[in-house]
């Protein structure tokens, strides 16, 4: 969200703040990974962080990695702002903002699906992500090669698509967890 705001305003100071936030995400991810490694070998730590089985650590390791990658793509959007020439067409900015909002929405829904162990919400995320991918392709097809900032716009659209795809990967954890619980009940 912050990187798209900086893009819309062509605000390099705001963009630098987003890049710095990504560094914080990376540090927090490392901290979380260390805790998961400790939890695998220690039942008390496992329970303390709210997990049931050591195999849960693998799922959360996946989630942490995907969140870290999402932060990287937000940072990439921010880093591209300094290369913008002139002003980006306001119509394209509106399309980028809408795609960004949808990508953020599926990210938040994927996290909720995992937190609530909600298989159906995880399935819904997967469906929404496929629509985002189609929308990204449609917007891409309308960008002219010789248009100013076309390369930056294409990269930003790709970053937003990748954020949605990583969100789908997160939602997959909720889906897999449901499958595991069904199998273990049989």
TIVO-2410 file (N, C-alpha, C; in nm, 3 decimals):
# residues 186
REC num residu      c1      c2      c3 atome chaine
REC   1      X   0.084  -0.119   0.000     N      A
REC   1      X   0.000   0.000   0.000    CA      A
REC   1      X   0.088   0.126   0.000     C      A
REC   2      X   0.188   0.125   0.087     N      A
REC   2      X   0.278   0.240   0.097    CA      A
REC   2      X   0.355   0.263  -0.033     C      A
REC   3      X   0.399   0.155  -0.095     N      A
REC   3      X   0.477   0.171  -0.218    CA      A
REC   3      X   0.391   0.226  -0.331     C      A
REC   4      X   0.264   0.187  -0.337     N      A
REC   4      X   0.175   0.239  -0.441    CA      A
REC   4      X   0.143   0.385  -0.414     C      A
REC   5      X   0.130   0.422  -0.288     N      A
REC   5      X   0.110   0.564  -0.255    CA      A
REC   5      X   0.231   0.646  -0.299     C      A
REC   6      X   0.350   0.594  -0.273     N      A
REC   6      X   0.472   0.664  -0.315    CA      A
REC   6      X   0.480   0.672  -0.467     C      A
REC   7      X   0.437   0.566  -0.535     N      A
REC   7      X   0.436   0.565  -0.681    CA      A
REC   7      X   0.340   0.671  -0.735     C      A
REC   8      X   0.222   0.675  -0.680     N      A
REC   8      X   0.121   0.770  -0.725    CA      A
REC   8      X   0.171   0.914  -0.707     C      A
REC   9      X   0.239   0.940  -0.598     N      A
REC   9      X   0.288   1.075  -0.569    CA      A
REC   9      X   0.427   1.100  -0.627     C      A
REC  10      X   0.487   0.997  -0.684     N      A
REC  10      X   0.627   1.000  -0.730    CA      A
REC  10      X   0.714   1.060  -0.619     C      A
REC  11      X   0.696   1.006  -0.500     N      A
REC  11      X   0.761   1.055  -0.379    CA      A
REC  11      X   0.878   0.962  -0.342     C      A
REC  12      X   0.998   1.004  -0.375     N      A
REC  12      X   1.115   0.919  -0.350    CA      A
REC  12      X   1.147   0.906  -0.200     C      A
REC  13      X   1.114   1.007  -0.122     N      A
REC  13      X   1.137   0.999   0.023    CA      A
REC  13      X   1.048   0.892   0.083     C      A
REC  14      X   0.923   0.893   0.043     N      A
REC  14      X   0.828   0.791   0.089    CA      A
REC  14      X   0.874   0.653   0.040     C      A
REC  15      X   0.922   0.647  -0.082     N      A
REC  15      X   0.972   0.522  -0.138    CA      A
REC  15      X   1.090   0.468  -0.056     C      A
REC  16      X   1.179   0.556  -0.015     N      A
REC  16      X   1.293   0.513   0.068    CA      A
REC  16      X   1.246   0.455   0.202     C      A
REC  17      X   1.139   0.511   0.257     N      A
REC  17      X   1.082   0.459   0.381    CA      A
REC  17      X   1.030   0.316   0.361     C      A
REC  18      X   0.969   0.292   0.244     N      A
REC  18      X   0.920   0.157   0.213    CA      A
REC  18      X   1.037   0.059   0.206     C      A
REC  19      X   1.144   0.100   0.143     N      A
REC  19      X   1.263   0.014   0.133    CA      A
REC  19      X   1.316  -0.018   0.272     C      A
REC  20      X   1.317   0.081   0.360     N      A
REC  20      X   1.362   0.059   0.498    CA      A
REC  20      X   1.268  -0.036   0.573     C      A
REC  21      X   1.137  -0.027   0.545     N      A
REC  21      X   1.041  -0.118   0.608    CA      A
REC  21      X   1.069  -0.262   0.565     C      A
REC  22      X   1.111  -0.280   0.440     N      A
REC  22      X   1.144  -0.415   0.393    CA      A
REC  22      X   1.261  -0.472   0.473     C      A
REC  23      X   1.357  -0.388   0.508     N      A
REC  23      X   1.468  -0.435   0.592    CA      A
REC  23      X   1.416  -0.486   0.727     C      A
REC  24      X   1.315  -0.418   0.782     N      A
REC  24      X   1.255  -0.461   0.909    CA      A
REC  24      X   1.182  -0.595   0.892     C      A
REC  25      X   1.113  -0.611   0.779     N      A
REC  25      X   1.045  -0.738   0.751    CA      A
REC  25      X   1.148  -0.850   0.745     C      A
REC  26      X   1.261  -0.825   0.679     N      A
REC  26      X   1.367  -0.926   0.668    CA      A
REC  26      X   1.421  -0.964   0.806     C      A
REC  27      X   1.444  -0.866   0.891     N      A
REC  27      X   1.496  -0.894   1.026    CA      A
REC  27      X   1.394  -0.974   1.108     C      A
REC  28      X   1.268  -0.936   1.096     N      A
REC  28      X   1.164  -1.007   1.171    CA      A
REC  28      X   1.151  -1.150   1.120     C      A
REC  29      X   1.162  -1.169   0.990     N      A
REC  29      X   1.154  -1.304   0.931    CA      A
REC  29      X   1.267  -1.392   0.985     C      A
REC  30      X   1.386  -1.336   0.994     N      A
REC  30      X   1.500  -1.411   1.049    CA      A
REC  30      X   1.472  -1.451   1.194     C      A
REC  31      X   1.420  -1.359   1.272     N      A
REC  31      X   1.385  -1.385   1.411    CA      A
REC  31      X   1.282  -1.498   1.420     C      A
REC  32      X   1.181  -1.492   1.335     N      A
REC  32      X   1.077  -1.594   1.336    CA      A
REC  32      X   1.133  -1.731   1.295     C      A
REC  33      X   1.218  -1.732   1.194     N      A
REC  33      X   1.280  -1.859   1.153    CA      A
REC  33      X   1.359  -1.922   1.267     C      A
REC  34      X   1.433  -1.840   1.338     N      A
REC  34      X   1.511  -1.891   1.452    CA      A
REC  34      X   1.420  -1.953   1.557     C      A
REC  35      X   1.308  -1.887   1.584     N      A
REC  35      X   1.213  -1.941   1.681    CA      A
REC  35      X   1.153  -2.073   1.634     C      A
REC  36      X   1.126  -2.084   1.507     N      A
REC  36      X   1.071  -2.209   1.454    CA      A
REC  36      X   1.172  -2.322   1.463     C      A
REC  37      X   1.298  -2.292   1.438     N      A
REC  37      X   1.403  -2.394   1.451    CA      A
REC  37      X   1.410  -2.441   1.596     C      A
REC  38      X   1.403  -2.348   1.690     N      A
REC  38      X   1.404  -2.386   1.832    CA      A
REC  38      X   1.282  -2.469   1.867     C      A
REC  39      X   1.167  -2.432   1.811     N      A
REC  39      X   1.042  -2.501   1.843    CA      A
REC  39      X   1.041  -2.645   1.792     C      A
REC  40      X   1.108  -2.670   1.681     N      A
REC  40      X   1.111  -2.806   1.628    CA      A
REC  40      X   1.173  -2.902   1.729     C      A
REC  41      X   1.273  -2.858   1.799     N      A
REC  41      X   1.343  -2.944   1.893    CA      A
REC  41      X   1.299  -2.932   2.038     C      A
REC  42      X   1.202  -2.845   2.066     N      A
REC  42      X   1.164  -2.823   2.205    CA      A
REC  42      X   1.011  -2.810   2.215     C      A
REC  43      X   0.949  -2.909   2.276     N      A
REC  43      X   0.802  -2.915   2.288    CA      A
REC  43      X   0.747  -2.792   2.362     C      A
REC  44      X   0.818  -2.746   2.465     N      A
REC  44      X   0.770  -2.630   2.541    CA      A
REC  44      X   0.765  -2.504   2.454     C      A
REC  45      X   0.868  -2.483   2.377     N      A
REC  45      X   0.870  -2.365   2.288    CA      A
REC  45      X   0.762  -2.379   2.182     C      A
REC  46      X   0.745  -2.500   2.130     N      A
REC  46      X   0.642  -2.526   2.029    CA      A
REC  46      X   0.505  -2.484   2.083     C      A
REC  47      X   0.472  -2.527   2.202     N      A
REC  47      X   0.343  -2.493   2.262    CA      A
REC  47      X   0.336  -2.345   2.297     C      A
REC  48      X   0.448  -2.291   2.342     N      A
REC  48      X   0.453  -2.150   2.380    CA      A
REC  48      X   0.419  -2.058   2.262     C      A
REC  49      X   0.463  -2.096   2.141     N      A
REC  49      X   0.432  -2.011   2.025    CA      A
REC  49      X   0.301  -2.050   1.958     C      A
REC  50      X   0.228  -2.147   2.020     N      A
REC  50      X   0.093  -2.178   1.975    CA      A
REC  50      X   0.081  -2.282   1.865     C      A
REC  51      X   0.186  -2.363   1.847     N      A
REC  51      X   0.179  -2.467   1.745    CA      A
REC  51      X   0.158  -2.603   1.810     C      A
REC  52      X   0.100  -2.696   1.734     N      A
REC  52      X   0.067  -2.828   1.790    CA      A
REC  52      X   0.172  -2.934   1.758     C      A
REC  53      X   0.221  -2.931   1.635     N      A
REC  53      X   0.313  -3.035   1.589    CA      A
REC  53      X   0.440  -2.971   1.533     C      A
REC  54      X   0.551  -3.040   1.541     N      A
REC  54      X   0.673  -2.987   1.479    CA      A
REC  54      X   0.656  -2.961   1.329     C      A
REC  55      X   0.572  -3.041   1.263     N      A
REC  55      X   0.548  -3.019   1.120    CA      A
REC  55      X   0.481  -2.884   1.092     C      A
REC  56      X   0.412  -2.828   1.192     N      A
REC  56      X   0.353  -2.695   1.176    CA      A
REC  56      X   0.461  -2.590   1.149     C      A
REC  57      X   0.579  -2.615   1.203     N      A
REC  57      X   0.690  -2.521   1.183    CA      A
REC  57      X   0.725  -2.507   1.035     C      A
REC  58      X   0.715  -2.616   0.962     N      A
REC  58      X   0.741  -2.610   0.818    CA      A
REC  58      X   0.641  -2.520   0.747     C      A
REC  59      X   0.514  -2.533   0.786     N      A
REC  59      X   0.411  -2.449   0.724    CA      A
REC  59      X   0.436  -2.302   0.754     C      A
REC  60      X   0.469  -2.274   0.877     N      A
REC  60      X   0.492  -2.134   0.914    CA      A
REC  60      X   0.621  -2.081   0.853     C      A
REC  61      X   0.717  -2.168   0.834     N      A
REC  61      X   0.840  -2.128   0.765    CA      A
REC  61      X   0.807  -2.085   0.622     C      A
REC  62      X   0.717  -2.159   0.559     N      A
REC  62      X   0.671  -2.125   0.424    CA      A
REC  62      X   0.602  -1.988   0.425     C      A
REC  63      X   0.514  -1.969   0.520     N      A
REC  63      X   0.441  -1.842   0.529    CA      A
REC  63      X   0.538  -1.726   0.548     C      A
REC  64      X   0.633  -1.743   0.639     N      A
REC  64      X   0.731  -1.637   0.664    CA      A
REC  64      X   0.808  -1.604   0.536     C      A
REC  65      X   0.849  -1.705   0.464     N      A
REC  65      X   0.922  -1.682   0.339    CA      A
REC  65      X   0.839  -1.606   0.237     C      A
REC  66      X   0.710  -1.639   0.229     N      A
REC  66      X   0.622  -1.571   0.133    CA      A
REC  66      X   0.599  -1.425   0.175     C      A
REC  67      X   0.582  -1.402   0.302     N      A
REC  67      X   0.564  -1.264   0.350    CA      A
REC  67      X   0.691  -1.183   0.321     C      A
REC  68      X   0.804  -1.245   0.342     N      A
REC  68      X   0.931  -1.178   0.314    CA      A
REC  68      X   0.940  -1.141   0.165     C      A
REC  69      X   0.899  -1.231   0.078     N      A
REC  69      X   0.901  -1.205  -0.067    CA      A
REC  69      X   0.802  -1.094  -0.104     C      A
REC  70      X   0.687  -1.092  -0.038     N      A
REC  70      X   0.589  -0.985  -0.062    CA      A
REC  70      X   0.652  -0.851  -0.026     C      A
REC  71      X   0.721  -0.846   0.086     N      A
REC  71      X   0.792  -0.723   0.125    CA      A
REC  71      X   0.896  -0.684   0.021     C      A
REC  72      X   0.965  -0.784  -0.033     N      A
REC  72      X   1.065  -0.757  -0.137    CA      A
REC  72      X   1.001  -0.692  -0.259     C      A
REC  73      X   0.884  -0.741  -0.299     N      A
REC  73      X   0.817  -0.684  -0.417    CA      A
REC  73      X   0.765  -0.543  -0.390     C      A
REC  74      X   0.718  -0.519  -0.268     N      A
REC  74      X   0.678  -0.382  -0.232    CA      A
REC  74      X   0.800  -0.289  -0.240     C      A
REC  75      X   0.912  -0.340  -0.193     N      A
REC  75      X   1.036  -0.263  -0.197    CA      A
REC  75      X   1.081  -0.238  -0.342     C      A
REC  76      X   1.066  -0.339  -0.427     N      A
REC  76      X   1.102  -0.321  -0.568    CA      A
REC  76      X   1.018  -0.212  -0.634     C      A
REC  77      X   0.889  -0.209  -0.603     N      A
REC  77      X   0.803  -0.103  -0.656    CA      A
REC  77      X   0.858   0.032  -0.612     C      A
REC  78      X   0.889   0.042  -0.485     N      A
REC  78      X   0.940   0.168  -0.430    CA      A
REC  78      X   1.072   0.209  -0.494     C      A
REC  79      X   1.161   0.112  -0.516     N      A
REC  79      X   1.292   0.142  -0.575    CA      A
REC  79      X   1.279   0.192  -0.719     C      A
REC  80      X   1.176   0.151  -0.787     N      A
REC  80      X   1.157   0.191  -0.927    CA      A
REC  80      X   1.110   0.336  -0.942     C      A
REC  81      X   1.060   0.393  -0.837     N      A
REC  81      X   1.002   0.528  -0.844    CA      A
REC  81      X   1.104   0.631  -0.890     C      A
REC  82      X   1.228   0.616  -0.849     N      A
REC  82      X   1.329   0.716  -0.888    CA      A
REC  82      X   1.359   0.713  -1.039     C      A
REC  83      X   1.313   0.610  -1.109     N      A
REC  83      X   1.337   0.600  -1.253    CA      A
REC  83      X   1.220   0.651  -1.338     C      A
REC  84      X   1.116   0.699  -1.272     N      A
REC  84      X   0.999   0.749  -1.344    CA      A
REC  84      X   1.034   0.879  -1.416     C      A
REC  85      X   1.001   0.881  -1.543     N      A
REC  85      X   1.019   1.002  -1.624    CA      A
REC  85      X   0.883   1.069  -1.638     C      A
REC  86      X   0.881   1.198  -1.617     N      A
REC  86      X   0.757   1.273  -1.633    CA      A
REC  86      X   0.651   1.219  -1.537     C      A
REC  87      X   0.526   1.215  -1.580     N      A
REC  87      X   0.416   1.171  -1.494    CA      A
REC  87      X   0.353   1.046  -1.557     C      A
REC  88      X   0.316   0.951  -1.473     N      A
REC  88      X   0.246   0.833  -1.524    CA      A
REC  88      X   0.101   0.872  -1.550     C      A
REC  89      X   0.050   0.824  -1.661     N      A
REC  89      X  -0.088   0.852  -1.701    CA      A
REC  89      X  -0.183   0.819  -1.584     C      A
REC  90      X  -0.266   0.916  -1.542     N      A
REC  90      X  -0.357   0.894  -1.429    CA      A
REC  90      X  -0.449   0.773  -1.447     C      A
REC  91      X  -0.487   0.742  -1.571     N      A
REC  91      X  -0.573   0.626  -1.596    CA      A
REC  91      X  -0.499   0.497  -1.559     C      A
REC  92      X  -0.371   0.493  -1.589     N      A
REC  92      X  -0.290   0.375  -1.555    CA      A
REC  92      X  -0.270   0.367  -1.404     C      A
REC  93      X  -0.249   0.481  -1.341     N      A
REC  93      X  -0.234   0.483  -1.195    CA      A
REC  93      X  -0.360   0.426  -1.129     C      A
REC  94      X  -0.476   0.462  -1.180     N      A
REC  94      X  -0.602   0.410  -1.123    CA      A
REC  94      X  -0.607   0.258  -1.136     C      A
REC  95      X  -0.566   0.206  -1.252     N      A
REC  95      X  -0.566   0.060  -1.272    CA      A
REC  95      X  -0.465  -0.008  -1.180     C      A
REC  96      X  -0.350   0.054  -1.165     N      A
REC  96      X  -0.248  -0.001  -1.074    CA      A
REC  96      X  -0.300  -0.002  -0.931     C      A
REC  97      X  -0.363   0.107  -0.890     N      A
REC  97      X  -0.416   0.114  -0.753    CA      A
REC  97      X  -0.522   0.006  -0.729     C      A
REC  98      X  -0.610  -0.014  -0.827     N      A
REC  98      X  -0.714  -0.117  -0.811    CA      A
REC  98      X  -0.653  -0.256  -0.801     C      A
REC  99      X  -0.554  -0.282  -0.887     N      A
REC  99      X  -0.487  -0.412  -0.882    CA      A
REC  99      X  -0.413  -0.429  -0.748     C      A
REC 100      X  -0.353  -0.321  -0.701     N      A
REC 100      X  -0.283  -0.323  -0.573    CA      A
REC 100      X  -0.380  -0.353  -0.459     C      A
REC 101      X  -0.496  -0.289  -0.461     N      A
REC 101      X  -0.596  -0.313  -0.357    CA      A
REC 101      X  -0.641  -0.458  -0.356     C      A
REC 102      X  -0.659  -0.515  -0.475     N      A
REC 102      X  -0.700  -0.655  -0.484    CA      A
REC 102      X  -0.589  -0.748  -0.434     C      A
REC 103      X  -0.465  -0.716  -0.467     N      A
REC 103      X  -0.352  -0.797  -0.419    CA      A
REC 103      X  -0.341  -0.789  -0.267     C      A
REC 104      X  -0.357  -0.671  -0.212     N      A
REC 104      X  -0.353  -0.654  -0.066    CA      A
REC 104      X  -0.469  -0.729   0.000     C      A
REC 105      X  -0.585  -0.724  -0.062     N      A
REC 105      X  -0.702  -0.793  -0.008    CA      A
REC 105      X  -0.678  -0.945  -0.002     C      A
REC 106      X  -0.624  -1.002  -0.109     N      A
REC 106      X  -0.601  -1.148  -0.105    CA      A
REC 106      X  -0.490  -1.183  -0.007     C      A
REC 107      X  -0.394  -1.094   0.010     N      A
REC 107      X  -0.291  -1.118   0.111    CA      A
REC 107      X  -0.354  -1.125   0.250     C      A
REC 108      X  -0.436  -1.025   0.281     N      A
REC 108      X  -0.500  -1.022   0.413    CA      A
REC 108      X  -0.592  -1.142   0.432     C      A
REC 109      X  -0.664  -1.180   0.328     N      A
REC 109      X  -0.752  -1.296   0.337    CA      A
REC 109      X  -0.673  -1.426   0.355     C      A
REC 110      X  -0.557  -1.433   0.292     N      A
REC 110      X  -0.475  -1.555   0.308    CA      A
REC 110      X  -0.427  -1.568   0.452     C      A
REC 111      X  -0.388  -1.458   0.511     N      A
REC 111      X  -0.343  -1.461   0.651    CA      A
REC 111      X  -0.460  -1.500   0.742     C      A
REC 112      X  -0.577  -1.444   0.716     N      A
REC 112      X  -0.696  -1.478   0.794    CA      A
REC 112      X  -0.730  -1.625   0.779     C      A
REC 113      X  -0.719  -1.678   0.657     N      A
REC 113      X  -0.747  -1.819   0.632    CA      A
REC 113      X  -0.657  -1.908   0.718     C      A
REC 114      X  -0.530  -1.873   0.726     N      A
REC 114      X  -0.436  -1.952   0.806    CA      A
REC 114      X  -0.468  -1.936   0.955     C      A
REC 115      X  -0.489  -1.813   0.998     N      A
REC 115      X  -0.515  -1.790   1.141    CA      A
REC 115      X  -0.641  -1.862   1.188     C      A
REC 116      X  -0.743  -1.861   1.104     N      A
REC 116      X  -0.872  -1.921   1.143    CA      A
REC 116      X  -0.886  -2.066   1.097     C      A
REC 117      X  -0.779  -2.118   1.035     N      A
REC 117      X  -0.783  -2.256   0.983    CA      A
REC 117      X  -0.904  -2.272   0.890     C      A
REC 118      X  -0.925  -2.172   0.806     N      A
REC 118      X  -1.044  -2.163   0.722    CA      A
REC 118      X  -1.014  -2.212   0.580     C      A
REC 119      X  -1.045  -2.336   0.557     N      A
REC 119      X  -1.021  -2.400   0.427    CA      A
REC 119      X  -1.094  -2.326   0.315     C      A
REC 120      X  -1.220  -2.289   0.339     N      A
REC 120      X  -1.300  -2.224   0.234    CA      A
REC 120      X  -1.242  -2.088   0.197     C      A
REC 121      X  -1.198  -2.012   0.295     N      A
REC 121      X  -1.137  -1.882   0.266    CA      A
REC 121      X  -1.010  -1.901   0.185     C      A
REC 122      X  -0.935  -2.005   0.216     N      A
REC 122      X  -0.816  -2.036   0.139    CA      A
REC 122      X  -0.850  -2.066  -0.006     C      A
REC 123      X  -0.957  -2.140  -0.029     N      A
REC 123      X  -1.004  -2.169  -0.165    CA      A
REC 123      X  -1.046  -2.041  -0.236     C      A
REC 124      X  -1.115  -1.953  -0.164     N      A
REC 124      X  -1.160  -1.826  -0.223    CA      A
REC 124      X  -1.042  -1.740  -0.266     C      A
REC 125      X  -0.935  -1.742  -0.187     N      A
REC 125      X  -0.814  -1.666  -0.222    CA      A
REC 125      X  -0.760  -1.715  -0.355     C      A
REC 126      X  -0.753  -1.847  -0.370     N      A
REC 126      X  -0.700  -1.904  -0.494    CA      A
REC 126      X  -0.781  -1.857  -0.615     C      A
REC 127      X  -0.912  -1.853  -0.601     N      A
REC 127      X  -0.998  -1.807  -0.711    CA      A
REC 127      X  -0.974  -1.659  -0.742     C      A
REC 128      X  -0.964  -1.578  -0.637     N      A
REC 128      X  -0.942  -1.434  -0.657    CA      A
REC 128      X  -0.807  -1.406  -0.721     C      A
REC 129      X  -0.708  -1.485  -0.685     N      A
REC 129      X  -0.574  -1.466  -0.741    CA      A
REC 129      X  -0.575  -1.493  -0.890     C      A
REC 130      X  -0.648  -1.593  -0.933     N      A
REC 130      X  -0.653  -1.619  -1.078    CA      A
REC 130      X  -0.718  -1.503  -1.153     C      A
REC 131      X  -0.814  -1.436  -1.091     N      A
REC 131      X  -0.876  -1.317  -1.152    CA      A
REC 131      X  -0.777  -1.201  -1.157     C      A
REC 132      X  -0.698  -1.186  -1.052     N      A
REC 132      X  -0.596  -1.081  -1.050    CA      A
REC 132      X  -0.494  -1.103  -1.161     C      A
REC 133      X  -0.455  -1.228  -1.181     N      A
REC 133      X  -0.359  -1.260  -1.287    CA      A
REC 133      X  -0.416  -1.223  -1.424     C      A
REC 134      X  -0.542  -1.253  -1.444     N      A
REC 134      X  -0.607  -1.218  -1.572    CA      A
REC 134      X  -0.615  -1.066  -1.589     C      A
REC 135      X  -0.647  -0.997  -1.482     N      A
REC 135      X  -0.655  -0.851  -1.488    CA      A
REC 135      X  -0.517  -0.790  -1.518     C      A
REC 136      X  -0.414  -0.846  -1.456     N      A
REC 136      X  -0.278  -0.796  -1.481    CA      A
REC 136      X  -0.242  -0.815  -1.628     C      A
REC 137      X  -0.276  -0.929  -1.686     N      A
REC 137      X  -0.248  -0.955  -1.828    CA      A
REC 137      X  -0.322  -0.856  -1.917     C      A
REC 138      X  -0.446  -0.828  -1.881     N      A
REC 138      X  -0.527  -0.734  -1.959    CA      A
REC 138      X  -0.466  -0.594  -1.957     C      A
REC 139      X  -0.426  -0.548  -1.841     N      A
REC 139      X  -0.364  -0.415  -1.830    CA      A
REC 139      X  -0.233  -0.414  -1.908     C      A
REC 140      X  -0.153  -0.518  -1.894     N      A
REC 140      X  -0.025  -0.528  -1.965    CA      A
REC 140      X  -0.045  -0.517  -2.115     C      A
REC 141      X  -0.148  -0.581  -2.166     N      A
REC 141      X  -0.170  -0.584  -2.310    CA      A
REC 141      X  -0.202  -0.446  -2.367     C      A
REC 142      X  -0.247  -0.356  -2.282     N      A
REC 142      X  -0.285  -0.222  -2.328    CA      A
REC 142      X  -0.173  -0.119  -2.316     C      A
REC 143      X  -0.061  -0.161  -2.259     N      A
REC 143      X   0.052  -0.068  -2.244    CA      A
REC 143      X   0.135  -0.070  -2.372     C      A
REC 144      X   0.154   0.046  -2.428     N      A
REC 144      X   0.233   0.057  -2.552    CA      A
REC 144      X   0.381   0.056  -2.518     C      A
REC 145      X   0.458  -0.013  -2.600     N      A
REC 145      X   0.603  -0.025  -2.579    CA      A
REC 145      X   0.673   0.111  -2.574     C      A
REC 146      X   0.633   0.203  -2.660     N      A
REC 146      X   0.702   0.332  -2.670    CA      A
REC 146      X   0.648   0.436  -2.571     C      A
REC 147      X   0.552   0.397  -2.491     N      A
REC 147      X   0.494   0.487  -2.392    CA      A
REC 147      X   0.596   0.515  -2.282     C      A
REC 148      X   0.600   0.640  -2.236     N      A
REC 148      X   0.693   0.673  -2.127    CA      A
REC 148      X   0.660   0.589  -2.004     C      A
REC 149      X   0.762   0.545  -1.936     N      A
REC 149      X   0.748   0.467  -1.813    CA      A
REC 149      X   0.689   0.328  -1.835     C      A
REC 150      X   0.676   0.284  -1.960     N      A
REC 150      X   0.611   0.154  -1.986    CA      A
REC 150      X   0.684   0.039  -1.915     C      A
REC 151      X   0.816   0.043  -1.914     N      A
REC 151      X   0.892  -0.064  -1.849    CA      A
REC 151      X   0.866  -0.065  -1.699     C      A
REC 152      X   0.866   0.051  -1.638     N      A
REC 152      X   0.841   0.060  -1.494    CA      A
REC 152      X   0.700   0.012  -1.463     C      A
REC 153      X   0.604   0.053  -1.543     N      A
REC 153      X   0.464   0.012  -1.522    CA      A
REC 153      X   0.452  -0.139  -1.532     C      A
REC 154      X   0.516  -0.197  -1.631     N      A
REC 154      X   0.511  -0.343  -1.648    CA      A
REC 154      X   0.572  -0.414  -1.527     C      A
REC 155      X   0.685  -0.364  -1.478     N      A
REC 155      X   0.747  -0.424  -1.360    CA      A
REC 155      X   0.656  -0.412  -1.237     C      A
REC 156      X   0.593  -0.297  -1.219     N      A
REC 156      X   0.504  -0.276  -1.105    CA      A
REC 156      X   0.385  -0.373  -1.113     C      A
REC 157      X   0.328  -0.387  -1.232     N      A
REC 157      X   0.216  -0.480  -1.249    CA      A
REC 157      X   0.260  -0.623  -1.218     C      A
REC 158      X   0.380  -0.659  -1.263     N      A
REC 158      X   0.432  -0.792  -1.234    CA      A
REC 158      X   0.453  -0.810  -1.084     C      A
REC 159      X   0.503  -0.707  -1.017     N      A
REC 159      X   0.521  -0.715  -0.872    CA      A
REC 159      X   0.387  -0.738  -0.801     C      A
REC 160      X   0.284  -0.669  -0.846     N      A
REC 160      X   0.152  -0.685  -0.784    CA      A
REC 160      X   0.097  -0.825  -0.809     C      A
REC 161      X   0.120  -0.878  -0.928     N      A
REC 161      X   0.077  -1.014  -0.958    CA      A
REC 161      X   0.151  -1.113  -0.869     C      A
REC 162      X   0.281  -1.092  -0.854     N      A
REC 162      X   0.360  -1.184  -0.771    CA      A
REC 162      X   0.314  -1.178  -0.625     C      A
REC 163      X   0.278  -1.062  -0.577     N      A
REC 163      X   0.226  -1.049  -0.440    CA      A
REC 163      X   0.101  -1.134  -0.426     C      A
REC 164      X   0.013  -1.127  -0.524     N      A
REC 164      X  -0.109  -1.208  -0.521    CA      A
REC 164      X  -0.076  -1.357  -0.525     C      A
REC 165      X   0.020  -1.395  -0.608     N      A
REC 165      X   0.059  -1.536  -0.617    CA      A
REC 165      X   0.117  -1.586  -0.485     C      A
REC 166      X   0.199  -1.505  -0.421     N      A
REC 166      X   0.254  -1.545  -0.291    CA      A
REC 166      X   0.142  -1.557  -0.187     C      A
REC 167      X   0.041  -1.472  -0.199     N      A
REC 167      X  -0.074  -1.481  -0.108    CA      A
REC 167      X  -0.147  -1.612  -0.127     C      A
REC 168      X  -0.157  -1.656  -0.251     N      A
REC 168      X  -0.218  -1.785  -0.281    CA      A
REC 168      X  -0.139  -1.898  -0.216     C      A
REC 169      X  -0.006  -1.887  -0.220     N      A
REC 169      X   0.079  -1.987  -0.155    CA      A
REC 169      X   0.055  -1.991  -0.004     C      A
REC 170      X   0.032  -1.874   0.055     N      A
REC 170      X   0.002  -1.868   0.199    CA      A
REC 170      X  -0.132  -1.935   0.226     C      A
REC 171      X  -0.232  -1.905   0.144     N      A
REC 171      X  -0.364  -1.965   0.162    CA      A
REC 171      X  -0.359  -2.116   0.146     C      A
REC 172      X  -0.267  -2.163   0.065     N      A
REC 172      X  -0.249  -2.307   0.044    CA      A
REC 172      X  -0.217  -2.378   0.176     C      A
REC 173      X  -0.153  -2.309   0.269     N      A
REC 173      X  -0.123  -2.368   0.399    CA      A
REC 173      X  -0.254  -2.401   0.472     C      A
REC 174      X  -0.353  -2.312   0.465     N      A
REC 174      X  -0.483  -2.338   0.528    CA      A
REC 174      X  -0.551  -2.456   0.461     C      A
REC 175      X  -0.539  -2.464   0.330     N      A
REC 175      X  -0.599  -2.575   0.256    CA      A
REC 175      X  -0.531  -2.706   0.294     C      A
REC 176      X  -0.398  -2.705   0.297     N      A
REC 176      X  -0.322  -2.826   0.333    CA      A
REC 176      X  -0.352  -2.869   0.476     C      A
REC 177      X  -0.367  -2.773   0.564     N      A
REC 177      X  -0.396  -2.804   0.704    CA      A
REC 177      X  -0.531  -2.876   0.715     C      A
REC 178      X  -0.628  -2.832   0.635     N      A
REC 178      X  -0.759  -2.897   0.635    CA      A
REC 178      X  -0.747  -3.041   0.585     C      A
REC 179      X  -0.669  -3.061   0.480     N      A
REC 179      X  -0.648  -3.195   0.426    CA      A
REC 179      X  -0.583  -3.283   0.532     C      A
REC 180      X  -0.483  -3.229   0.601     N      A
REC 180      X  -0.414  -3.305   0.706    CA      A
REC 180      X  -0.513  -3.345   0.817     C      A
REC 181      X  -0.599  -3.253   0.857     N      A
REC 181      X  -0.694  -3.283   0.966    CA      A
REC 181      X  -0.797  -3.388   0.922     C      A
REC 182      X  -0.839  -3.384   0.795     N      A
REC 182      X  -0.932  -3.485   0.744    CA      A
REC 182      X  -0.866  -3.622   0.741     C      A
REC 183      X  -0.742  -3.627   0.695     N      A
REC 183      X  -0.668  -3.754   0.687    CA      A
REC 183      X  -0.646  -3.811   0.826     C      A
REC 184      X  -0.609  -3.726   0.922     N      A
REC 184      X  -0.580  -3.776   1.057    CA      A
REC 184      X  -0.706  -3.821   1.131     C      A
REC 185      X  -0.823  -3.774   1.087     N      A
REC 185      X  -0.948  -3.817   1.150    CA      A
REC 185      X  -0.990  -3.955   1.102     C      A
REC 186      X  -0.946  -3.993   0.983     N      A
REC 186      X  -0.987  -4.121   0.925    CA      A
REC 186      X  -0.916  -4.238   0.983     C      A
***
